[in-house]
Amino acid sequence: MVLSQCELEYLLSRGVLQRDRDETLSEMRRIDTWLSSRLGARGRATEHTCYSKRSVLLEAVTARPDLTSA
């Protein structure tokens, strides 16, 4: 089983300092566009989901329960 996930997390979107929401979202879209084009150029899937690393791993264990026996 191959697990593959790329997660975009923008550090400036979290914190105690007030940020301009529209500017932050605009920059995140630019980063997302760049990342999607890089992944797509390498033949990688560029599907956008809200899956976390935990969700991906839970799906893997559901599909392959033998992965839990180490």
Biopython code that builds the backbone (N, CA, C, O; Angstrom):
import numpy as np
from Bio.PDB.StructureBuilder import StructureBuilder

atoms = [
    (1, "MET", "N", (0.848, -1.170, 0.000)),
    (1, "MET", "CA", (0.000, 0.000, 0.000)),
    (1, "MET", "C", (0.895, 1.235, 0.000)),
    (1, "MET", "O", (1.843, 1.331, 0.780)),
    (2, "VAL", "N", (0.587, 2.152, -0.865)),
    (2, "VAL", "CA", (1.352, 3.388, -0.965)),
    (2, "VAL", "C", (0.521, 4.524, -0.379)),
    (2, "VAL", "O", (-0.619, 4.749, -0.787)),
    (3, "LEU", "N", (1.092, 5.223, 0.562)),
    (3, "LEU", "CA", (0.431, 6.397, 1.132)),
    (3, "LEU", "C", (1.129, 7.627, 0.588)),
    (3, "LEU", "O", (2.350, 7.762, 0.670)),
    (4, "SER", "N", (0.336, 8.512, 0.035)),
    (4, "SER", "CA", (0.909, 9.723, -0.548)),
    (4, "SER", "C", (-0.035, 10.883, -0.267)),
    (4, "SER", "O", (-1.225, 10.823, -0.577)),
    (5, "GLN", "N", (0.509, 11.927, 0.317)),
    (5, "GLN", "CA", (-0.309, 13.091, 0.615)),
    (5, "GLN", "C", (0.597, 14.310, 0.658)),
    (5, "GLN", "O", (1.709, 14.258, 1.185)),
    (6, "CYS", "N", (0.114, 15.387, 0.106)),
    (6, "CYS", "CA", (0.802, 16.667, 0.195)),
    (6, "CYS", "C", (-0.165, 17.629, 0.862)),
    (6, "CYS", "O", (-1.293, 17.811, 0.405)),
    (7, "GLU", "N", (0.276, 18.227, 1.923)),
    (7, "GLU", "CA", (-0.604, 19.094, 2.695)),
    (7, "GLU", "C", (-0.067, 20.518, 2.660)),
    (7, "GLU", "O", (1.093, 20.767, 2.989)),
    (8, "LEU", "N", (-0.918, 21.437, 2.262)),
    (8, "LEU", "CA", (-0.553, 22.848, 2.229)),
    (8, "LEU", "C", (-1.020, 23.494, 3.522)),
    (8, "LEU", "O", (-2.214, 23.538, 3.817)),
    (9, "GLU", "N", (-0.075, 23.985, 4.272)),
    (9, "GLU", "CA", (-0.407, 24.701, 5.503)),
    (9, "GLU", "C", (0.346, 26.020, 5.474)),
    (9, "GLU", "O", (1.572, 26.051, 5.366)),
    (10, "TYR", "N", (-0.383, 27.070, 5.571)),
    (10, "TYR", "CA", (0.199, 28.403, 5.464)),
    (10, "TYR", "C", (0.369, 28.967, 6.866)),
    (10, "TYR", "O", (-0.615, 29.268, 7.542)),
    (11, "LEU", "N", (1.600, 29.108, 7.299)),
    (11, "LEU", "CA", (1.878, 29.507, 8.673)),
    (11, "LEU", "C", (1.278, 30.861, 9.049)),
    (11, "LEU", "O", (0.869, 31.060, 10.193)),
    (12, "LEU", "N", (1.224, 31.778, 8.106)),
    (12, "LEU", "CA", (0.712, 33.104, 8.442)),
    (12, "LEU", "C", (-0.803, 33.133, 8.599)),
    (12, "LEU", "O", (-1.366, 34.167, 8.960)),
    (13, "SER", "N", (-1.473, 32.009, 8.333)),
    (13, "SER", "CA", (-2.920, 31.970, 8.499)),
    (13, "SER", "C", (-3.306, 31.683, 9.952)),
    (13, "SER", "O", (-4.482, 31.751, 10.309)),
    (14, "ARG", "N", (-2.334, 31.369, 10.770)),
    (14, "ARG", "CA", (-2.577, 31.086, 12.186)),
    (14, "ARG", "C", (-1.654, 31.981, 13.020)),
    (14, "ARG", "O", (-0.519, 32.252, 12.628)),
    (15, "GLY", "N", (-2.141, 32.420, 14.140)),
    (15, "GLY", "CA", (-1.285, 33.197, 15.012)),
    (15, "GLY", "C", (-2.051, 34.264, 15.759)),
    (15, "GLY", "O", (-3.256, 34.435, 15.574)),
    (16, "VAL", "N", (-1.342, 34.971, 16.593)),
    (16, "VAL", "CA", (-1.967, 35.987, 17.426)),
    (16, "VAL", "C", (-2.042, 37.342, 16.729)),
    (16, "VAL", "O", (-2.844, 38.193, 17.113)),
    (17, "LEU", "N", (-1.222, 37.547, 15.717)),
    (17, "LEU", "CA", (-1.236, 38.820, 15.003)),
    (17, "LEU", "C", (-2.386, 38.842, 14.005)),
    (17, "LEU", "O", (-2.657, 37.843, 13.339)),
    (18, "GLN", "N", (-3.051, 39.964, 13.904)),
    (18, "GLN", "CA", (-4.133, 40.109, 12.937)),
    (18, "GLN", "C", (-3.549, 40.211, 11.528)),
    (18, "GLN", "O", (-2.660, 41.024, 11.279)),
    (19, "ARG", "N", (-4.036, 39.407, 10.633)),
    (19, "ARG", "CA", (-3.619, 39.422, 9.233)),
    (19, "ARG", "C", (-4.804, 39.818, 8.377)),
    (19, "ARG", "O", (-5.954, 39.597, 8.757)),
    (20, "ASP", "N", (-4.527, 40.398, 7.232)),
    (20, "ASP", "CA", (-5.585, 40.715, 6.287)),
    (20, "ASP", "C", (-6.087, 39.409, 5.677)),
    (20, "ASP", "O", (-5.348, 38.728, 4.965)),
    (21, "ARG", "N", (-7.332, 39.062, 5.953)),
    (21, "ARG", "CA", (-7.887, 37.776, 5.521)),
    (21, "ARG", "C", (-7.834, 37.617, 4.008)),
    (21, "ARG", "O", (-7.409, 36.575, 3.511)),
    (22, "ASP", "N", (-8.259, 38.636, 3.274)),
    (22, "ASP", "CA", (-8.274, 38.548, 1.810)),
    (22, "ASP", "C", (-6.868, 38.381, 1.248)),
    (22, "ASP", "O", (-6.663, 37.625, 0.298)),
    (23, "GLU", "N", (-5.900, 39.084, 1.829)),
    (23, "GLU", "CA", (-4.513, 38.963, 1.370)),
    (23, "GLU", "C", (-3.975, 37.565, 1.651)),
    (23, "GLU", "O", (-3.288, 36.976, 0.816)),
    (24, "THR", "N", (-4.291, 37.036, 2.835)),
    (24, "THR", "CA", (-3.844, 35.681, 3.190)),
    (24, "THR", "C", (-4.450, 34.652, 2.246)),
    (24, "THR", "O", (-3.736, 33.781, 1.748)),
    (25, "LEU", "N", (-5.757, 34.736, 1.988)),
    (25, "LEU", "CA", (-6.412, 33.785, 1.094)),
    (25, "LEU", "C", (-5.879, 33.905, -0.336)),
    (25, "LEU", "O", (-5.714, 32.896, -1.023)),
    (26, "SER", "N", (-5.614, 35.109, -0.775)),
    (26, "SER", "CA", (-5.057, 35.317, -2.110)),
    (26, "SER", "C", (-3.681, 34.665, -2.231)),
    (26, "SER", "O", (-3.383, 34.011, -3.230)),
    (27, "GLU", "N", (-2.855, 34.845, -1.221)),
    (27, "GLU", "CA", (-1.526, 34.238, -1.263)),
    (27, "GLU", "C", (-1.609, 32.718, -1.186)),
    (27, "GLU", "O", (-0.835, 32.024, -1.845)),
    (28, "MET", "N", (-2.541, 32.193, -0.388)),
    (28, "MET", "CA", (-2.719, 30.742, -0.317)),
    (28, "MET", "C", (-3.164, 30.186, -1.672)),
    (28, "MET", "O", (-2.726, 29.106, -2.068)),
    (29, "ARG", "N", (-4.032, 30.915, -2.387)),
    (29, "ARG", "CA", (-4.451, 30.470, -3.730)),
    (29, "ARG", "C", (-3.267, 30.448, -4.692)),
    (29, "ARG", "O", (-3.137, 29.526, -5.498)),
    (30, "ARG", "N", (-2.407, 31.456, -4.612)),
    (30, "ARG", "CA", (-1.213, 31.474, -5.480)),
    (30, "ARG", "C", (-0.307, 30.280, -5.178)),
    (30, "ARG", "O", (0.207, 29.637, -6.093)),
    (31, "ILE", "N", (-0.117, 29.992, -3.901)),
    (31, "ILE", "CA", (0.718, 28.849, -3.514)),
    (31, "ILE", "C", (0.070, 27.557, -3.987)),
    (31, "ILE", "O", (0.755, 26.673, -4.501)),
    (32, "ASP", "N", (-1.248, 27.436, -3.818)),
    (32, "ASP", "CA", (-1.971, 26.246, -4.249)),
    (32, "ASP", "C", (-1.861, 26.039, -5.759)),
    (32, "ASP", "O", (-1.654, 24.917, -6.221)),
    (33, "THR", "N", (-1.998, 27.106, -6.515)),
    (33, "THR", "CA", (-1.878, 27.016, -7.975)),
    (33, "THR", "C", (-0.492, 26.541, -8.367)),
    (33, "THR", "O", (-0.347, 25.672, -9.227)),
    (34, "TRP", "N", (0.525, 27.108, -7.739)),
    (34, "TRP", "CA", (1.909, 26.711, -8.035)),
    (34, "TRP", "C", (2.125, 25.249, -7.675)),
    (34, "TRP", "O", (2.676, 24.486, -8.469)),
    (35, "LEU", "N", (1.691, 24.855, -6.476)),
    (35, "LEU", "CA", (1.896, 23.484, -6.012)),
    (35, "LEU", "C", (1.161, 22.492, -6.908)),
    (35, "LEU", "O", (1.716, 21.455, -7.272)),
    (36, "SER", "N", (-0.081, 22.804, -7.265)),
    (36, "SER", "CA", (-0.852, 21.908, -8.141)),
    (36, "SER", "C", (-0.181, 21.738, -9.495)),
    (36, "SER", "O", (-0.157, 20.634, -10.039)),
    (37, "SER", "N", (0.367, 22.821, -10.050)),
    (37, "SER", "CA", (1.030, 22.707, -11.351)),
    (37, "SER", "C", (2.299, 21.871, -11.245)),
    (37, "SER", "O", (2.601, 21.091, -12.148)),
    (38, "ARG", "N", (3.039, 22.022, -10.159)),
    (38, "ARG", "CA", (4.266, 21.222, -9.962)),
    (38, "ARG", "C", (3.934, 19.740, -9.809)),
    (38, "ARG", "O", (4.583, 18.887, -10.415)),
    (39, "LEU", "N", (2.920, 19.438, -8.997)),
    (39, "LEU", "CA", (2.532, 18.044, -8.804)),
    (39, "LEU", "C", (1.972, 17.452, -10.094)),
    (39, "LEU", "O", (2.321, 16.330, -10.462)),
    (40, "GLY", "N", (1.107, 18.198, -10.783)),
    (40, "GLY", "CA", (0.527, 17.730, -12.042)),
    (40, "GLY", "C", (1.583, 17.469, -13.095)),
    (40, "GLY", "O", (1.475, 16.501, -13.848)),
    (41, "ALA", "N", (2.603, 18.313, -13.163)),
    (41, "ALA", "CA", (3.682, 18.137, -14.139)),
    (41, "ALA", "C", (4.476, 16.864, -13.878)),
    (41, "ALA", "O", (5.136, 16.340, -14.774)),
    (42, "ARG", "N", (4.408, 16.379, -12.665)),
    (42, "ARG", "CA", (5.117, 15.147, -12.300)),
    (42, "ARG", "C", (4.197, 13.929, -12.283)),
    (42, "ARG", "O", (4.572, 12.855, -11.812)),
    (43, "GLY", "N", (2.979, 14.118, -12.807)),
    (43, "GLY", "CA", (2.043, 13.005, -12.898)),
    (43, "GLY", "C", (1.356, 12.663, -11.584)),
    (43, "GLY", "O", (0.779, 11.584, -11.452)),
    (44, "ARG", "N", (1.410, 13.549, -10.628)),
    (44, "ARG", "CA", (0.773, 13.311, -9.328)),
    (44, "ARG", "C", (-0.659, 13.834, -9.332)),
    (44, "ARG", "O", (-0.981, 14.775, -10.058)),
    (45, "ALA", "N", (-1.497, 13.235, -8.537)),
    (45, "ALA", "CA", (-2.878, 13.688, -8.414)),
    (45, "ALA", "C", (-2.904, 15.063, -7.756)),
    (45, "ALA", "O", (-2.081, 15.372, -6.894)),
    (46, "THR", "N", (-3.855, 15.872, -8.173)),
    (46, "THR", "CA", (-3.971, 17.214, -7.609)),
    (46, "THR", "C", (-5.362, 17.447, -7.033)),
    (46, "THR", "O", (-5.852, 18.577, -7.017)),
    (47, "GLU", "N", (-5.992, 16.386, -6.565)),
    (47, "GLU", "CA", (-7.332, 16.480, -5.989)),
    (47, "GLU", "C", (-7.272, 17.236, -4.663)),
    (47, "GLU", "O", (-6.415, 16.973, -3.820)),
    (48, "HIS", "N", (-8.187, 18.169, -4.500)),
    (48, "HIS", "CA", (-8.267, 18.926, -3.252)),
    (48, "HIS", "C", (-9.283, 18.264, -2.327)),
    (48, "HIS", "O", (-10.435, 18.053, -2.708)),
    (49, "THR", "N", (-8.855, 17.943, -1.125)),
    (49, "THR", "CA", (-9.754, 17.378, -0.119)),
    (49, "THR", "C", (-9.455, 18.028, 1.228)),
    (49, "THR", "O", (-8.494, 18.782, 1.382)),
    (50, "CYS", "N", (-10.284, 17.719, 2.166)),
    (50, "CYS", "CA", (-10.070, 18.202, 3.540)),
    (50, "CYS", "C", (-9.551, 17.079, 4.428)),
    (50, "CYS", "O", (-9.625, 17.166, 5.654)),
    (51, "TYR", "N", (-9.026, 16.025, 3.808)),
    (51, "TYR", "CA", (-8.499, 14.905, 4.588)),
    (51, "TYR", "C", (-7.256, 15.326, 5.341)),
    (51, "TYR", "O", (-6.384, 16.014, 4.810)),
    (52, "SER", "N", (-7.196, 14.903, 6.573)),
    (52, "SER", "CA", (-6.001, 15.120, 7.375)),
    (52, "SER", "C", (-5.102, 13.889, 7.248)),
    (52, "SER", "O", (-5.501, 12.873, 6.680)),
    (53, "LYS", "N", (-3.904, 13.992, 7.775)),
    (53, "LYS", "CA", (-3.017, 12.822, 7.788)),
    (53, "LYS", "C", (-3.689, 11.677, 8.556)),
    (53, "LYS", "O", (-3.581, 10.512, 8.173)),
    (54, "ARG", "N", (-4.371, 12.023, 9.624)),
    (54, "ARG", "CA", (-5.057, 11.009, 10.421)),
    (54, "ARG", "C", (-6.134, 10.308, 9.596)),
    (54, "ARG", "O", (-6.255, 9.085, 9.659)),
    (55, "SER", "N", (-6.910, 11.056, 8.830)),
    (55, "SER", "CA", (-7.958, 10.458, 7.993)),
    (55, "SER", "C", (-7.369, 9.504, 6.966)),
    (55, "SER", "O", (-7.905, 8.420, 6.738)),
    (56, "VAL", "N", (-6.269, 9.907, 6.348)),
    (56, "VAL", "CA", (-5.609, 9.059, 5.355)),
    (56, "VAL", "C", (-5.154, 7.758, 6.002)),
    (56, "VAL", "O", (-5.346, 6.683, 5.436)),
    (57, "LEU", "N", (-4.553, 7.848, 7.180)),
    (57, "LEU", "CA", (-4.073, 6.648, 7.868)),
    (57, "LEU", "C", (-5.226, 5.760, 8.331)),
    (57, "LEU", "O", (-5.122, 4.535, 8.263)),
    (58, "LEU", "N", (-6.317, 6.357, 8.798)),
    (58, "LEU", "CA", (-7.476, 5.548, 9.188)),
    (58, "LEU", "C", (-8.040, 4.776, 8.004)),
    (58, "LEU", "O", (-8.418, 3.613, 8.145)),
    (59, "GLU", "N", (-8.099, 5.414, 6.836)),
    (59, "GLU", "CA", (-8.561, 4.715, 5.631)),
    (59, "GLU", "C", (-7.632, 3.558, 5.282)),
    (59, "GLU", "O", (-8.088, 2.487, 4.881)),
    (60, "ALA", "N", (-6.337, 3.775, 5.433)),
    (60, "ALA", "CA", (-5.364, 2.731, 5.119)),
    (60, "ALA", "C", (-5.539, 1.542, 6.058)),
    (60, "ALA", "O", (-5.502, 0.396, 5.611)),
    (61, "VAL", "N", (-5.724, 1.790, 7.323)),
    (61, "VAL", "CA", (-5.900, 0.703, 8.307)),
    (61, "VAL", "C", (-7.227, -0.008, 8.086)),
    (61, "VAL", "O", (-7.317, -1.221, 8.277)),
    (62, "THR", "N", (-8.261, 0.733, 7.685)),
    (62, "THR", "CA", (-9.552, 0.101, 7.386)),
    (62, "THR", "C", (-9.401, -0.836, 6.187)),
    (62, "THR", "O", (-9.944, -1.941, 6.180)),
    (63, "ALA", "N", (-8.668, -0.392, 5.188)),
    (63, "ALA", "CA", (-8.462, -1.209, 3.987)),
    (63, "ALA", "C", (-7.520, -2.386, 4.247)),
    (63, "ALA", "O", (-7.659, -3.454, 3.652)),
    (64, "ARG", "N", (-6.567, -2.169, 5.144)),
    (64, "ARG", "CA", (-5.554, -3.194, 5.437)),
    (64, "ARG", "C", (-5.360, -3.328, 6.933)),
    (64, "ARG", "O", (-4.391, -2.798, 7.475)),
    (65, "PRO", "N", (-6.274, -4.037, 7.628)),
    (65, "PRO", "CA", (-6.165, -4.182, 9.086)),
    (65, "PRO", "C", (-4.851, -4.810, 9.540)),
    (65, "PRO", "O", (-4.418, -4.612, 10.676)),
    (66, "ASP", "N", (-4.225, -5.565, 8.649)),
    (66, "ASP", "CA", (-2.959, -6.203, 9.025)),
    (66, "ASP", "C", (-1.848, -5.184, 9.290)),
    (66, "ASP", "O", (-0.817, -5.527, 9.869)),
    (67, "LEU", "N", (-2.054, -3.938, 8.870)),
    (67, "LEU", "CA", (-1.037, -2.901, 9.099)),
    (67, "LEU", "C", (-0.906, -2.563, 10.592)),
    (67, "LEU", "O", (0.111, -2.013, 11.015)),
    (68, "THR", "N", (-1.924, -2.889, 11.381)),
    (68, "THR", "CA", (-1.874, -2.551, 12.806)),
    (68, "THR", "C", (-1.086, -3.563, 13.618)),
    (68, "THR", "O", (-0.702, -3.268, 14.749)),
    (69, "SER", "N", (-0.836, -4.735, 13.079)),
    (69, "SER", "CA", (-0.074, -5.743, 13.814)),
    (69, "SER", "C", (1.396, -5.627, 13.471)),
    (69, "SER", "O", (1.842, -6.051, 12.404)),
    (70, "ALA", "N", (2.135, -5.048, 14.393)),
    (70, "ALA", "CA", (3.575, -4.860, 14.154)),
    (70, "ALA", "C", (4.378, -5.682, 15.112)),
    (70, "ALA", "O", (5.608, -5.657, 15.067)),
]
sb = StructureBuilder()
sb.init_structure("model")
sb.init_model(0)
sb.init_chain("A")
sb.init_seg("    ")
for serial, (resi, resn, name, xyz) in enumerate(atoms, 1):
    if name == "N":
        sb.init_residue(resn, " ", resi, " ")
    sb.init_atom(name, np.array(xyz, "f"), 0.0, 1.0, " ", f" {name:<3s}", serial, name[0])
structure = sb.get_structure()
